[in-house]
């Protein structure tokens, strides 16, 4: 019997106050999209009061690539941003990622191993 893999949610938080942080967010998002080979995931981006020029365009890019984007007009802080993202999830497993993280291949599958071998699903 083949089990259906559980849906996982990936919540990326960001607060872009300058061009460098905007680029960090773009690179983090790109690494998630390129290296998440897991078959069933949703990507949620929480924008906590980004102020730098270009934040609107970046959020639009993320939406066009399939992400759910939540924008707050006030700074939610670290915990508030993650809690806002958590409220938008629809899955049993949630991965929290800050915007200065670059992920690598099979990062979701490898992390799920921590929850037990019955969760391992590899689909090419």
N, C-alpha and C positions, 0 to 999 in steps of 0.2 A: 504494500500500500504506500503510495506516494503522498507525503504530507504537503500541504500548501504552505509556502513560507509565510511567516507572520509579516504584516506590514510594519515597517519601522518609520519613525518620524525623525528627521534631522532638522534641528533648530539652530540656525546661525544668527548670532546677534551682531549688530554693528552700530557704531556711532561715529560717523565720518565728519571730523572737524577740520580736516585738511586733505590736500591732494594725496599725500602718502597713505593715509588711512583709507581713502576711497579706493586706491589701487590694491591695498591689502584685502579689502572686501571683494573686489573683482577676482583676485587670484585665489582666494579661499573658495569662492563660489565655483570657479572654473575647476579647481582640484576636486571638489565634491562631485560635480557633474562628470568629470573624466574618470574618476577612480572609484565611483560607487557602482560596482558591477552586480550588486544585490538586486534581485528582480522586483521587489515590492517596497518602494519607499516614497515618502512625500518629503519635500524640502520646503521648510518655512523659514523666511528671513524676517527678523525683527529689526526695524530701523528705529533706533531710539534717538530722535531729534538730531538727525544729521543736518549739518549746517553748511558744509562746503559746497562750492559750485559743482554741479554735476550729479548731486544725489538723486534728483528726480529721474534723470536719464538712466542711472545705474539701476534704480528700482524697476524702471520700465524694462530694462534688459532682463532682469531676473524673472519678471512676470512672463515675458515672451519666451523664456526658456523653461517654463513650467512651474516656477516657484510660487508659493503663496507668500505675499509680502504684507506685513503689518507695519504701518508707520505710526509712530507716536509723535505728537507735537511737543512733548516734554521729555526730558531725560529720565528714563525709567531706572537707570542704574543697572548693574550686573544682574542682580536677583530679579528685579522687576521685569527686565527684558526676557529672561528665561521663563519666568512665570507667564508672561503674555504669550510667548510662543507655545508653552505647554498647554495653555487654554485652547489653542487652535489645533492641537493634534487630534488624530483619530485612530491612534495605534496603541498597541500594548507596550512597545519599546521606543524610547526616545533617546536620541543622541544630541547632546548640546555641544556646539562648536562656536568658539569665538572667531572673529574675522581675521585673526592673524595666524590661523592654523592652515597648514597644507596637509591634506590627507594623501594616503598612498593606496595602491591596489588592495582590494579585499579587506579594507579596514572595517567595514560593517560586519562582514562574515566572520572575521577574526574576533571582533568584539563580542559577537553573539555566542561564540564558543564559551565565553565565561558563564553563560546561562545554562549550558548543558548541551550535550551532543544531539539531543532530539531536535534542536533548533537548526542544525546545519543543513542547508540546502545550497547546492552548487548548481547553477544553471549557466551554461555557456551561451 
